[in-house]
């Protein structure tokens, strides 16, 4: 059986981790190519992959928002699997290029329209799901949102439904970064994407419908393994827009993220001044989205890795019924910033996206996942994924929690 050629799009922090993990598992693929709009970035990652002894990959230049250009590159490389870890603004062109070239597709985030804010739910209904018939018609795989959140957390939910609970009442997805990069203010991934998702209205699922509230208007305290007690805030997030289809019995599905006091102070000032808007304004005859200017002056997330200390914890707090009794479980992973830097030169936020997307790519390459249509992660069998991901660098655990909503160790 011929091994599939792999094309990775995007040479940011996640692209670097994905390239390293692809090279470390090169036996599953034919050729491995990393492509970016900026060739020098792809070449630097390719050189680092080789310098660390992880293998050899090729670097190419492509504008992934140009469908024709990308489709031509896929054809030239005879790429069977395209992993899109670039900005979500390229998703539409990348999906259409894969359909045209006959390649399988994987991404890590829902597609976005660059200059539109507060899009009504469900977000996947705008660009991804309408393309499902095209993928299905060609028996092509398209795995959507296959980072950690979205991605692994969706699979955690599928694991809970398959193995831990007979029915699901609520799902709280919780993401806490307990690390310190030493910068006054920085985002751990693309500032344009990160600041947009934080500043927009919060969307969550409750009682059979999507609800919308202002950002940072719902808060709770959690005590998680390794990172301890943190305040977390409800946020709109990609996985909330597909999970209700897989878990229609759930009364509530919500995403929560931790923020430090300084981060919130800076964020609130920028937002109050209108500097986080994605809507372009005219400045001296030039049209510019304010958030793009903020992005230009913030640290590049790829530069945060060196000296980053501490760990992150991401998981699903799921309540349901098992054998006639209520049960509450936390399915989670932790990841150490310093360990990630030592292995592949990244911080843990990039690592926890790059490892899952390459785990999915390996499952497609091996034929262990082969839906021959477009799917969100929770629609796939969680077992092969959760067996393979620890071998690529991220383990996971399950612990029971008090059904009264409390947290072990809280207040200690």
MIVEX-28190 format. One record per residue (C-alpha): x, y, z; residue in one letter. Coordinates in Angstrom, 1 decimal. Example, Ala and Ser with C-alpha at 12.3 -4.5 7.8 and 13.67 -1.06 7.14 Angstrom:
<atoms>
ATOM     xx     yy     zz r
ATOM   12.3   -4.5    7.8 A
ATOM   13.7   -1.1    7.1 S
</atoms>
This chain:
<atoms>
ATOM     xx     yy     zz r
ATOM    0.0    0.0    0.0 X
ATOM    1.4    3.4   -1.0 X
ATOM    2.0    5.8    1.8 X
ATOM    0.2    9.1    1.5 X
ATOM    2.1   12.3    0.9 X
ATOM    1.5   15.0    3.5 X
ATOM    1.2   18.8    3.1 X
ATOM    1.1   21.0    6.2 X
ATOM   -0.1   24.6    5.8 X
ATOM    1.1   27.2    8.2 X
ATOM    4.6   28.0    9.7 X
ATOM    3.6   29.5   13.0 X
ATOM    4.0   28.0   16.4 X
ATOM    1.5   25.2   15.7 X
ATOM    3.0   24.6   12.3 X
ATOM    6.4   24.1   13.9 X
ATOM    5.1   21.4   16.3 X
ATOM    3.1   19.7   13.5 X
ATOM    6.2   19.5   11.3 X
ATOM    8.3   18.0   14.1 X
ATOM    5.7   15.4   14.9 X
ATOM    5.2   14.6   11.2 X
ATOM    8.9   14.1   10.8 X
ATOM    9.1   12.0   14.0 X
ATOM    6.5    9.7   12.4 X
ATOM    7.7    9.9    8.8 X
ATOM    7.3    6.1    8.3 X
ATOM    3.5    6.6    7.9 X
ATOM    3.9    9.1    5.1 X
ATOM    5.5    9.4    1.7 X
ATOM    6.9   12.9    1.4 X
ATOM    6.3   15.6    4.1 X
ATOM    6.0   19.3    3.0 X
ATOM    5.5   22.4    5.1 X
ATOM    4.2   25.4    3.1 X
ATOM    3.7   29.0    4.2 X
ATOM    3.1   32.3    2.6 X
ATOM    6.5   33.3    4.0 X
ATOM    9.0   30.8    2.7 X
ATOM   11.7   31.8    5.2 X
ATOM    9.5   30.7    8.1 X
ATOM    8.9   27.3    6.6 X
ATOM   12.6   26.9    5.8 X
ATOM   13.5   27.8    9.4 X
ATOM   11.2   25.1   10.8 X
ATOM   12.5   22.6    8.3 X
ATOM   16.1   23.4    9.3 X
ATOM   15.2   23.0   13.0 X
ATOM   13.5   19.6   12.3 X
ATOM   16.7   18.4   10.8 X
ATOM   19.0   20.0   13.4 X
ATOM   17.1   18.2   16.2 X
ATOM   17.4   14.9   14.4 X
ATOM   13.7   14.5   13.8 X
ATOM   14.0   13.9   10.1 X
ATOM   13.8   15.7    6.8 X
ATOM   10.9   17.8    5.4 X
ATOM   10.6   20.1    2.4 X
ATOM    9.7   23.8    2.6 X
ATOM    7.5   25.5    0.0 X
ATOM    5.8   28.8   -0.5 X
ATOM    2.1   29.1   -1.1 X
ATOM   -0.7   31.6   -0.5 X
ATOM   -3.2   29.3    1.1 X
ATOM   -6.0   31.9    0.6 X
ATOM   -5.5   31.5   -3.2 X
ATOM   -7.5   28.4   -4.0 X
ATOM   -6.0   27.9   -7.5 X
ATOM   -2.4   28.3   -6.2 X
ATOM   -3.0   25.9   -3.4 X
ATOM   -4.8   23.3   -5.5 X
ATOM   -1.9   23.4   -8.0 X
ATOM    0.6   22.8   -5.1 X
ATOM   -1.4   19.9   -3.8 X
ATOM   -1.4   18.4   -7.3 X
ATOM    2.3   19.0   -7.9 X
ATOM    3.1   17.3   -4.6 X
ATOM    0.5   14.6   -5.1 X
ATOM   -0.5   15.3   -1.5 X
ATOM   -3.1   12.9   -0.2 X
ATOM   -3.6   14.6    3.2 X
ATOM   -3.6   18.4    3.8 X
ATOM   -3.2   19.5    7.4 X
ATOM   -4.3   23.2    7.8 X
ATOM   -2.8   24.8   10.8 X
ATOM   -2.7   28.3    9.2 X
ATOM   -5.1   31.1   10.1 X
ATOM   -8.8   30.2    9.9 X
ATOM   -9.2   32.8    7.2 X
ATOM   -7.7   30.3    4.8 X
ATOM  -10.1   27.4    5.6 X
ATOM  -12.5   28.0    2.7 X
ATOM   -9.8   28.2    0.0 X
ATOM   -8.1   25.2    1.6 X
ATOM  -11.2   23.1    1.7 X
ATOM  -12.1   23.9   -1.9 X
ATOM   -8.6   23.2   -3.0 X
ATOM   -8.7   19.8   -1.4 X
ATOM  -12.1   19.0   -3.0 X
ATOM  -10.7   20.1   -6.4 X
ATOM   -7.4   18.1   -6.0 X
ATOM   -9.0   15.1   -4.3 X
ATOM   -7.1   15.3   -1.0 X
ATOM   -8.2   14.6    2.6 X
ATOM   -8.4   17.7    4.8 X
ATOM   -7.8   18.4    8.5 X
ATOM   -8.0   21.7   10.3 X
ATOM   -7.9   23.0   13.9 X
ATOM  -10.4   25.8   14.0 X
ATOM  -13.6   26.9   12.5 X
ATOM  -13.5   29.1    9.4 X
ATOM  -13.9   32.9    9.9 X
ATOM  -14.8   35.8    7.7 X
ATOM  -12.0   38.3    8.5 X
ATOM  -14.2   41.4    8.8 X
ATOM  -17.3   40.0   10.4 X
ATOM  -17.9   39.8   14.1 X
ATOM  -20.4   38.0   16.4 X
ATOM  -21.6   35.5   13.8 X
ATOM  -24.8   33.7   14.8 X
ATOM  -24.5   30.0   15.9 X
ATOM  -23.8   27.4   14.8 X
ATOM  -20.5   28.7   13.2 X
ATOM  -19.8   25.5   11.3 X
ATOM  -23.0   26.0    9.4 X
ATOM  -21.6   29.0    7.5 X
ATOM  -18.6   27.5    5.6 X
ATOM  -17.8   23.9    6.7 X
ATOM  -21.0   21.9    6.8 X
ATOM  -22.3   23.2    3.4 X
ATOM  -19.2   21.5    1.8 X
ATOM  -19.9   18.1    3.4 X
ATOM  -21.7   16.8    0.3 X
ATOM  -18.7   17.7   -1.9 X
ATOM  -16.3   15.7    0.3 X
ATOM  -18.8   12.9    0.6 X
ATOM  -19.3   12.8   -3.1 X
ATOM  -15.6   12.1   -3.7 X
ATOM  -15.3    9.8   -0.6 X
ATOM  -12.8   12.3    0.9 X
ATOM  -12.2   12.7    4.6 X
ATOM  -12.5   16.1    6.2 X
ATOM  -11.9   16.2   10.0 X
ATOM  -12.8   19.6   11.4 X
ATOM  -11.5   21.3   14.5 X
ATOM   -8.8   18.7   15.3 X
ATOM   -6.6   20.7   17.8 X
ATOM   -7.1   20.3   21.5 X
ATOM  -10.0   22.6   22.1 X
ATOM  -11.7   22.1   19.7 X
ATOM  -10.5   18.6   19.0 X
ATOM   -9.4   16.4   21.9 X
ATOM  -12.1   17.8   24.1 X
ATOM  -14.7   16.6   21.6 X
ATOM  -13.1   13.2   21.7 X
ATOM  -13.1   13.2   25.5 X
ATOM  -16.9   13.8   25.3 X
ATOM  -17.2   10.9   22.8 X
ATOM  -15.1    8.7   25.2 X
ATOM  -17.4    9.6   28.1 X
ATOM  -20.5    8.7   26.2 X
ATOM  -19.0    5.4   24.9 X
ATOM  -17.3    4.2   28.2 X
ATOM  -18.2    6.3   31.3 X
ATOM  -21.8    7.5   31.2 X
ATOM  -25.1    6.1   30.0 X
ATOM  -26.4    9.7   29.4 X
ATOM  -25.0   13.1   29.6 X
ATOM  -26.5   16.0   31.4 X
ATOM  -23.9   18.8   31.1 X
ATOM  -20.5   19.4   29.6 X
ATOM  -18.1   22.1   30.8 X
ATOM  -14.9   22.4   28.8 X
ATOM  -12.2   24.1   30.9 X
ATOM   -8.9   25.5   29.6 X
ATOM   -6.4   26.9   32.1 X
ATOM   -2.9   28.0   31.3 X
ATOM   -1.0   28.0   34.6 X
ATOM    2.3   29.1   32.8 X
ATOM    4.3   32.3   32.8 X
ATOM    6.0   33.6   29.6 X
ATOM    7.4   36.7   31.4 X
ATOM    5.9   39.2   29.0 X
ATOM    3.7   42.0   30.2 X
ATOM    0.9   41.1   27.7 X
ATOM    1.0   38.5   24.9 X
ATOM   -1.3   36.0   23.3 X
ATOM   -0.3   32.3   23.1 X
ATOM   -1.5   31.9   19.5 X
ATOM   -2.4   34.3   16.7 X
ATOM   -3.4   37.5   18.3 X
ATOM   -5.9   38.3   15.6 X
ATOM   -7.8   35.0   16.3 X
ATOM   -7.2   34.9   20.0 X
ATOM   -8.4   38.5   20.8 X
ATOM  -11.4   38.2   18.5 X
ATOM  -12.7   35.1   20.2 X
ATOM  -12.3   36.7   23.6 X
ATOM  -13.9   40.1   22.7 X
ATOM  -16.9   38.7   20.9 X
ATOM  -20.2   37.8   22.7 X
ATOM  -20.3   34.5   24.5 X
ATOM  -22.3   31.7   22.9 X
ATOM  -23.2   28.5   24.9 X
ATOM  -25.8   25.8   24.6 X
ATOM  -28.7   25.5   27.2 X
ATOM  -32.1   23.9   27.2 X
ATOM  -32.1   23.0   23.5 X
ATOM  -30.9   26.4   22.1 X
ATOM  -27.8   28.6   21.7 X
ATOM  -27.7   31.5   24.2 X
ATOM  -25.7   34.7   23.9 X
ATOM  -24.3   36.9   26.7 X
ATOM  -21.6   39.6   26.9 X
ATOM  -18.1   38.4   27.2 X
ATOM  -16.7   37.9   30.8 X
ATOM  -20.2   38.1   32.2 X
ATOM  -20.2   34.5   33.6 X
ATOM  -17.4   33.4   36.0 X
ATOM  -16.6   30.5   38.3 X
ATOM  -13.7   29.1   40.2 X
ATOM  -12.2   25.7   39.5 X
ATOM   -9.4   23.6   41.0 X
ATOM   -7.7   21.4   38.4 X
ATOM   -4.9   18.9   38.6 X
ATOM   -1.4   20.4   38.5 X
ATOM   -2.4   24.0   37.9 X
ATOM   -4.6   24.4   41.0 X
ATOM   -7.3   26.9   41.6 X
ATOM   -8.2   29.6   39.0 X
ATOM  -11.1   31.9   38.0 X
ATOM  -12.4   30.9   34.6 X
ATOM  -14.8   32.8   32.3 X
ATOM  -17.5   31.6   29.9 X
ATOM  -16.4   32.1   26.3 X
ATOM  -17.8   31.3   22.9 X
ATOM  -15.7   28.6   21.3 X
ATOM  -15.7   26.3   18.2 X
ATOM  -16.6   23.0   19.9 X
ATOM  -19.8   24.4   21.3 X
ATOM  -21.2   24.7   17.8 X
ATOM  -21.0   21.0   16.9 X
ATOM  -21.3   19.2   20.2 X
ATOM  -25.1   19.7   20.6 X
ATOM  -25.7   17.6   17.5 X
ATOM  -23.8   14.7   19.0 X
ATOM  -25.2   15.1   22.6 X
ATOM  -28.7   16.4   22.1 X
ATOM  -29.7   15.2   25.6 X
ATOM  -27.2   17.6   27.3 X
ATOM  -29.1   20.4   29.0 X
ATOM  -26.0   22.7   28.9 X
ATOM  -22.7   22.7   27.1 X
ATOM  -20.3   25.6   27.9 X
ATOM  -16.6   26.6   27.4 X
ATOM  -14.5   28.2   30.1 X
ATOM  -11.1   29.8   30.0 X
ATOM   -8.8   31.2   32.7 X
ATOM   -7.4   34.7   32.5 X
ATOM   -5.0   36.4   34.9 X
ATOM   -5.8   39.8   36.4 X
ATOM   -3.2   41.7   34.3 X
ATOM   -4.4   40.1   31.1 X
ATOM   -8.0   41.2   31.8 X
ATOM   -6.9   44.7   32.6 X
ATOM   -5.0   45.2   29.4 X
ATOM   -7.7   43.4   27.4 X
ATOM  -10.4   45.7   28.8 X
ATOM   -8.5   48.8   28.0 X
ATOM   -7.9   47.7   24.4 X
ATOM  -11.5   46.6   24.0 X
ATOM  -12.9   49.8   25.5 X
ATOM  -10.8   51.9   23.1 X
ATOM  -12.1   49.9   20.1 X
ATOM   -8.6   48.5   19.3 X
ATOM   -9.8   44.9   19.2 X
ATOM  -12.3   45.4   16.4 X
ATOM  -12.0   43.4   13.2 X
ATOM  -13.9   46.0   11.3 X
ATOM  -11.5   48.1    9.2 X
ATOM  -11.3   51.9    9.8 X
ATOM   -9.6   54.5    7.5 X
ATOM   -6.4   56.0    8.8 X
ATOM   -4.7   58.5    6.5 X
ATOM   -6.3   56.9    3.5 X
ATOM   -5.5   53.3    4.5 X
ATOM   -8.1   50.8    5.5 X
ATOM   -7.0   48.8    8.6 X
ATOM   -8.7   46.6   11.2 X
ATOM   -7.6   47.9   14.6 X
ATOM   -6.9   44.4   15.9 X
ATOM   -4.3   44.0   13.1 X
ATOM   -2.4   47.0   14.4 X
ATOM   -2.5   45.5   17.9 X
ATOM   -1.2   42.2   16.5 X
ATOM    1.7   44.0   14.8 X
ATOM    3.0   45.4   18.1 X
ATOM    2.4   42.3   20.3 X
ATOM    5.1   39.6   20.6 X
ATOM    5.0   36.8   18.0 X
ATOM    3.5   33.8   19.9 X
ATOM    6.3   31.6   18.4 X
ATOM    8.8   33.7   20.3 X
ATOM    7.3   33.0   23.7 X
ATOM    8.5   29.4   24.1 X
ATOM   12.0   30.1   25.4 X
ATOM   11.8   30.7   29.2 X
ATOM    8.1   29.8   29.4 X
ATOM    7.5   28.0   32.7 X
ATOM    4.6   26.1   34.3 X
ATOM    1.9   23.9   32.9 X
ATOM   -1.5   24.0   31.3 X
ATOM   -4.5   21.8   32.0 X
ATOM   -7.4   21.3   29.6 X
ATOM  -10.3   19.0   30.1 X
ATOM  -14.0   18.2   30.2 X
ATOM  -16.1   18.3   33.4 X
ATOM  -19.0   16.0   32.4 X
ATOM  -22.1   15.2   34.5 X
ATOM  -24.5   12.3   33.6 X
ATOM  -26.0    9.1   34.7 X
ATOM  -24.3    5.7   35.1 X
ATOM  -26.1    2.5   36.1 X
ATOM  -29.0    4.6   37.5 X
ATOM  -26.8    7.0   39.6 X
ATOM  -25.4   10.5   38.9 X
ATOM  -21.7   10.6   38.0 X
ATOM  -19.4   13.5   37.4 X
ATOM  -16.0   12.9   35.7 X
ATOM  -13.1   15.1   34.6 X
ATOM  -11.3   13.9   31.5 X
ATOM   -8.2   16.0   31.1 X
ATOM   -4.6   16.4   29.9 X
ATOM   -1.8   18.5   31.3 X
ATOM    1.3   19.8   29.4 X
ATOM    4.5   21.4   30.6 X
ATOM    5.9   24.4   28.8 X
ATOM    9.5   23.7   29.5 X
ATOM    9.3   20.1   28.3 X
ATOM    7.7   21.2   25.1 X
ATOM   10.5   23.7   24.5 X
ATOM   13.2   21.1   25.2 X
ATOM   11.6   18.7   22.7 X
ATOM   10.5   20.8   19.7 X
ATOM   11.2   24.4   20.6 X
ATOM    7.6   25.4   21.3 X
ATOM    5.4   26.4   24.2 X
ATOM    2.6   24.1   25.5 X
ATOM   -0.3   25.9   23.8 X
ATOM    1.2   25.2   20.3 X
ATOM    2.2   21.7   21.4 X
ATOM   -1.3   20.8   22.5 X
ATOM   -2.6   21.8   19.1 X
ATOM    0.1   20.3   17.0 X
ATOM    0.2   16.8   18.6 X
ATOM   -3.6   16.2   18.2 X
ATOM   -3.7   17.3   14.6 X
ATOM   -0.8   15.0   13.8 X
ATOM   -2.5   12.2   15.7 X
ATOM   -5.5   12.6   13.5 X
ATOM   -3.3   12.7   10.3 X
ATOM   -1.6    9.4   11.3 X
ATOM   -5.0    7.7   11.9 X
ATOM   -6.1    8.8    8.4 X
ATOM   -2.8    7.7    6.9 X
ATOM   -3.2    4.3    8.5 X
ATOM   -6.8    3.9    7.6 X
ATOM   -7.9    3.7   11.2 X
ATOM  -10.2    6.7   10.7 X
ATOM  -11.9    6.7    7.3 X
ATOM  -15.4    8.2    7.4 X
ATOM  -15.2    9.2    3.7 X
ATOM  -17.1   12.4    4.5 X
ATOM  -16.8   15.6    6.6 X
ATOM  -17.0   15.1   10.3 X
ATOM  -16.4   16.9   13.6 X
ATOM  -14.1   15.0   16.0 X
ATOM  -16.8   13.7   18.3 X
ATOM  -18.4   11.8   15.4 X
ATOM  -15.3    9.5   15.2 X
ATOM  -14.3    6.5   17.3 X
ATOM  -12.4    8.0   20.2 X
ATOM  -10.5    4.7   21.1 X
ATOM   -7.8    4.7   18.4 X
ATOM   -7.1    8.4   18.9 X
ATOM   -6.8    8.2   22.7 X
ATOM   -4.5    5.2   22.4 X
ATOM   -2.2    6.9   19.9 X
ATOM   -2.0   10.5   21.3 X
ATOM    0.1    9.6   24.4 X
ATOM    2.7    8.0   22.0 X
ATOM    3.0   11.4   20.3 X
ATOM    3.5   13.3   23.6 X
ATOM    0.3   14.0   25.4 X
ATOM   -1.2   11.7   27.9 X
ATOM   -4.7   11.9   29.4 X
ATOM   -6.5   10.9   32.6 X
ATOM   -9.9   10.5   34.1 X
ATOM  -11.0   11.3   37.7 X
ATOM  -14.3   11.3   39.4 X
ATOM  -15.5   14.6   40.9 X
ATOM  -18.1   15.4   43.6 X
ATOM  -21.6   15.3   42.1 X
ATOM  -22.5   18.4   44.2 X
ATOM  -20.3   20.6   41.9 X
ATOM  -17.3   21.0   44.3 X
ATOM  -13.7   20.5   43.5 X
ATOM  -11.2   18.3   45.4 X
ATOM   -8.6   20.4   47.0 X
ATOM  -10.5   23.7   46.7 X
ATOM   -9.7   26.1   49.5 X
ATOM   -6.7   24.0   50.8 X
</atoms>
